[in-house]
Structure formats: structure tokens, C-alpha cells
Amino acid sequence: MVVESRYQKVARTKSILRSFFLVQAITLLLGLFLLLFRSASEDLALRGLEIATVTCGLISLIIGELGRKRSRVNLLRFFMVSSSIVVSLFIYCAIRKYSGFMAVTSTSYWEIIVSELLEVVLAVVGLVFHLFIIGYTFHLIANMSIPKRGS
């Protein structure tokens, strides 16, 4: 039995996207854990946007996974838009912290820098994987669409 190459590409892209979704979910869960851990010592209201952004990112990944599993193009398109918004908000939250100057006042300053640096590293890793995910999702949607016939 011969399988059309387009279906083979869809199956291969779906398996690649599954691993990228898993890495992105781990990154978001680490970010959420770090935010909740740091919010225990700080005011939770200051971290509200960041926690909401990470939560929306996890919901967006669930929508993307449903679209990938069930081959739903509309869910994948919604995932592309919503996850792009989430990643841009996450990068904004990471950059917003460094907009002002901080004075070295105590030894806890270095602990704060290390933990905030970890948040920035998670944001950059999330951005890199997001770019790959969007590329592969676009490729998957193109291969799942009905080919146009030449006249």
C-alpha cells in the first residue's frame, strides 16, 4: 500500500510538534513554579500579569495539543495567534523588570539577580521553542489543507 507523501509529512510534523509542546509545557510549568515560589515572599499583586500570562500559555498549549491530535486546523490557527500573544507578553514581563536601575544594598541583591536571570533565561528558551513551534504548526496546516488543483 502506498501512502501519499503529504500524509507522511503530516505524521512526521505531528510527532515533532508533540515533543516541542512537551518542552514548552515544561518551560511554562518551571516558570509558573518559579513565579509562585517568588510570590510567596513578595506581594502577589505585583506578579499577577506574569502568573496570568503563564497560565494562558498553558491553556494555549492545551488548545494546540487538541488541534494537533485531532487535526483541527482552526484550533491550530487559534493556537498560533494566542501563543504568540502569550510569548510576547511573557517577554514584556521579563524586560519590564530591568527598565529601572537597582542599587546594590545587600547580599540578597545577588540572589534576586540570579532568580530574575533564571526567569529571563526561561523566557528566551520559551521564545526560541515558540519560533520552532509556529514554523512547524504552519507547515502542518499547509500539509493538512486540501491541495489546490491546477486548471
C-alpha positions as CSV (number, residue, x, y, z in Angstrom):
1,M,0.0,0.0,0.0
2,V,1.4,3.4,-1.0
3,V,0.9,6.4,1.4
4,E,0.9,9.8,-0.1
5,S,3.9,11.9,0.9
6,R,1.7,14.6,2.2
7,Y,0.3,12.3,4.8
8,Q,3.7,11.1,5.8
9,K,4.8,14.8,6.3
10,V,1.7,15.4,8.5
11,A,2.5,12.4,10.7
12,R,6.2,13.4,11.0
13,T,5.3,17.0,11.8
14,K,2.7,15.9,14.4
15,S,5.3,13.8,16.2
16,I,7.9,16.7,16.1
17,L,5.2,19.1,17.4
18,R,4.4,16.8,20.3
19,S,8.0,16.9,21.5
20,F,8.1,20.7,21.1
21,F,4.8,21.1,23.0
22,L,6.2,18.9,25.8
23,V,9.3,21.1,26.1
24,Q,7.3,24.3,26.0
25,A,4.9,22.9,28.7
26,I,7.9,22.1,30.9
27,T,9.3,25.5,30.4
28,L,6.0,27.2,31.3
29,L,5.5,25.0,34.4
30,L,9.0,25.8,35.6
31,G,8.2,29.5,35.1
32,L,4.9,29.2,36.9
33,F,6.6,27.3,39.8
34,L,9.3,30.0,40.0
35,L,6.8,32.8,40.0
36,L,4.7,31.2,42.7
37,F,7.8,30.5,44.8
38,R,9.0,34.1,44.5
39,S,5.5,35.4,45.0
40,A,5.4,33.8,48.4
41,S,8.0,36.2,49.6
42,E,6.7,39.2,47.7
43,D,3.3,40.8,47.0
44,L,1.2,38.5,44.8
45,A,-0.4,41.5,43.1
46,L,3.0,42.5,41.6
47,R,3.2,39.2,39.8
48,G,-0.4,39.0,38.6
49,L,0.3,39.7,35.0
50,E,3.1,37.2,34.8
51,I,1.1,34.4,36.5
52,A,-1.9,35.1,34.2
53,T,0.4,35.1,31.2
54,V,1.9,31.7,32.1
55,T,-1.5,30.3,32.8
56,C,-2.8,31.5,29.5
57,G,0.3,29.9,27.8
58,L,-0.6,26.6,29.4
59,I,-4.2,26.8,28.2
60,S,-2.9,27.8,24.7
61,L,-0.7,24.7,24.7
62,I,-3.7,22.5,25.6
63,I,-5.6,24.0,22.6
64,G,-2.6,23.4,20.4
65,E,-2.3,19.8,21.5
66,L,-6.0,19.2,20.9
67,G,-5.7,20.7,17.4
68,R,-2.6,18.6,16.7
69,K,-4.1,15.3,17.9
70,R,-7.4,15.8,16.2
71,S,-6.1,17.5,13.1
72,R,-8.3,20.6,13.6
73,V,-6.9,23.5,11.5
74,N,-9.0,26.1,13.3
75,L,-7.7,25.1,16.7
76,L,-4.1,25.2,15.3
77,R,-4.6,28.7,13.9
78,F,-6.1,29.9,17.2
79,F,-3.1,28.3,19.0
80,M,-0.7,30.2,16.7
81,V,-2.3,33.6,17.5
82,S,-2.9,33.1,21.2
83,S,0.6,31.6,21.9
84,S,2.2,34.5,20.0
85,I,0.4,36.9,22.2
86,V,1.3,35.0,25.3
87,V,5.0,34.8,24.4
88,S,5.2,38.5,23.6
89,L,3.6,39.3,27.0
90,F,6.0,36.9,28.7
91,I,9.0,38.7,27.1
92,Y,7.4,42.1,28.1
93,C,7.1,40.9,31.7
94,A,10.8,39.8,31.7
95,I,12.1,43.0,30.2
96,R,9.9,45.3,32.3
97,K,11.8,44.3,35.4
98,Y,15.0,45.7,34.0
99,S,13.7,49.0,32.9
100,G,14.9,50.8,36.1
101,F,18.3,50.9,37.8
102,M,18.7,48.9,41.0
103,A,21.3,49.9,43.7
104,V,23.4,47.2,45.4
105,T,22.2,47.4,49.0
106,S,22.7,44.0,50.5
107,T,23.9,40.4,49.8
108,S,20.3,39.4,48.9
109,Y,20.7,41.6,45.7
110,W,22.7,38.8,44.1
111,E,20.0,36.2,45.0
112,I,17.4,38.4,43.4
113,I,19.6,38.8,40.2
114,V,20.1,35.1,39.9
115,S,16.4,34.3,40.3
116,E,15.4,37.0,37.8
117,L,18.1,35.9,35.4
118,L,16.5,32.4,35.6
119,E,13.2,34.0,34.6
120,V,14.8,35.8,31.6
121,V,16.5,32.5,30.5
122,L,13.2,30.7,30.7
123,A,11.6,33.5,28.6
124,V,14.3,33.3,26.0
125,V,14.1,29.5,25.8
126,G,10.3,29.8,25.5
127,L,10.7,32.3,22.7
128,V,13.1,30.0,20.8
129,F,10.9,27.0,21.1
130,H,7.9,29.2,20.2
131,L,9.5,30.1,16.9
132,F,10.1,26.4,16.1
133,I,6.5,25.6,17.1
134,I,5.0,28.3,15.0
135,G,7.1,27.2,12.0
136,Y,6.1,23.5,12.4
137,T,2.5,24.4,13.0
138,F,2.4,26.5,9.8
139,H,4.0,23.6,8.0
140,L,1.4,21.2,9.5
141,I,-1.5,23.4,8.5
142,A,-0.2,23.7,4.9
143,N,0.1,19.9,4.6
144,M,-3.3,19.2,6.2
145,S,-5.1,21.6,3.8
146,I,-6.7,20.3,0.7
147,P,-4.3,20.7,-2.3
148,K,-5.4,23.2,-4.9
149,R,-5.9,21.7,-8.3
150,G,-4.3,23.3,-11.3
151,S,-6.7,24.1,-14.2
